Structure formats: C-alpha cells, structure tokens
Amino acid sequence: MRHATLLELAEREAIALPDSLVSEWPPELSAADEKGWFRFQRLYDVARSVLRTPDDVRRLVREAAEDDVRDGGRWLEIQVDPSGYAGLFGGITAFTDLVLDAVAAASRDTGLGIAVVIAANRTRHPLDARTLARLAGQYAGRGVVGFGLSNDERRGVTADFAAAFAIADRAGLRLVPHGGELRGPEHIRTCLDSLHAGRLGHGVRSAEDPELLDRIVSSGVALEVCPVSNVALGVYSDPASVPLPELMAAGAQIALGADDPLLFGSRLAGQYATMRAAHDLADEQLAELARMSFRASCAPSDLVAAALAEIDDWLDG
C-alpha cells in the first residue's frame, strides 16, 4: 500500500493512525523478541484495517501494480490471507474472488503479469490452514499459483501444517512458506522436510549452515531474500551483513523482494540498489539476480523468456 493511500483512507474512515505510520514513517522496527514482533504486527493490522470497500481493494492492487511497473517489474506475486478479510467482505471465497478480479483488471491496465499466493497464518489453528489450502486449490490455474504460511515463524508448530501443504501440493500449487528469517537453519529444515517447500519466504539464514545450503542449491529451492526487511526487523545489523554474496557464491536461486514496502519504506528496485551499494555488486551480478527472480517465479514461460531477453538487453546496453 502506498503511504499516501494509507493516510487518505484512514482519514476517510476516521481511523487514528499511530505516529509511526504518519509523522515518523517509515517506522523503526525490530522483531528480535516477541514484543518487537507484536509491534510490527500491530502496525500491519492497523494499516490493513483501512481497507473497507471492494474499491479499496481494487485500488490497492492497481497501485501496487503501477508501482511495480515503475520499478521495472514484469511479474508480481501477491500474497494474501483471505481469512483476515472474510468478516468484512462476505467470506473467504468472496474475498478471493474480489482479489482475483482486481488482479485481472490491474494486469490489463498496467501490462504487468500478476498472480496470487494464498497464505495461512501460523498463529491460527492448522485446520484453518487446511480450509485455505482447499480454497487455494479450487483456484489453481485461475490466478492462484501458490500456497504459503506467514506470521511470526517462532510461533505455532510448523510440522502441524503439513496436511494443509499436502492438499495444496495435490492441487499443483507452488509451496512457499516463510522460514529462515527469525529462526535459523533448524526451522528451514522443518519447512523442507514437513512442508516440502519449493521456495522459501526469506530462507536467508541458510547461509549459517553449509550442509543445509548445499541441500537447498541441489534441490533447486528458491530463496525470497528481502534485505531491507531483514535489517529493519533486526535479523542483521546493516545491509552489508545480509549474506547475499555467500548465497550467490553457493549457487542458490535467489529472488530479491521488498516484503512489505509500506512498513519497511523500500520497494523492489530499492532492494537491488541497497545490495549493490552494500556488496559492490557488478552489473552482471544484478542481471543474474533479476534472471533468477523470474526462474524462481510462477510466471508463464513466454513472459519469462521476454523478461530474460530484456535483462540481456539492459546488460549489453
């Protein structure tokens, strides 16, 4: 969500925003302990609460697409937990229909390829995740491409969500849980062994375990590395500490991501700029990061081929 949109919708709904979302934006965040994560989650939920009408949702998706195009994006996968909006928008199916309609319209208007990942919340009961997995499966091939698991990875028992991921797997969806940011290599192993992750939200802390990293590389599991959010949440002290060069040197498939641009104050292109500055990356390395982001995606093959050609043209230019 754009910051200006947050302010406008909050004013319309007479929602009092905390200073960290107004005069002190972007907020200073740290999730090194549960209190820090609670503060982050509270800000996330306050921002989410300004969405009150179907047009608000359509606007959010359209503006996200416009901003991604402005950053040079060609493909966007939006992660959403429909159960968080079900009460206001007529249930999880009705809300999913709304999001997919908004995605189709935004894609037509901007030319950006867009798909949806439905994510369960690890702080809710695993049976709720099964319901969402079945929902996601019903929309497989109709705009939903993956199934995830989000929220504080230190909470809940990840293995308890295995049945939900099995349902999504049978539907042919990409399995994309969060793991390996706030918890280390042992949790990544759980995501691989119990959830059979094909792509990890974050996974950056695999750099701490060479044997695990070798497994990730050999199995082709992609890592969604979000440097600015890693630093903001206190996982690493500064951008130079994010182990991107180590992951790249090991041969990991990496897709740089912005995570939550509203709360972290940096969009997609900003991740590339931050990592270039922090690690003195050459154009060839930036180009390869961009290529890997398409290979790690669920984008159709013709879009991937066209994007790879554009990246080559940029590099040759």
Buried (B, 14 or more C-beta within 10 A) or exposed (E): BBBEBBBEBBEEEEBEBBEBBBEEBBBEBBBEEEEBBEBBBEBBEBBBBBBBEBEBBBBBBBBBBBBBBEBEBBBBBBBBBBBBBBEEBEEBBBBBBBBBBBBBBBBEEBEBBBBBBBBBBBEBEBEBBBBBBEBBBEBBEEBBBBBBBBBBBEEBEBEBBBBBBBBBBEBEBBBBBBBBBBBBBEBBBBBBEBBBBBBBBBBBBBBBBEEBBBBBBEEEBBBBBBBBBBBBBBBBEEBBEBBBBBBBEBEBBBBBBBBBBBBBBBBBBBBBEBBBEBBEBEEEBBBBBBBBBBBBBBBEEEBBEBBBEBBEEEBEE
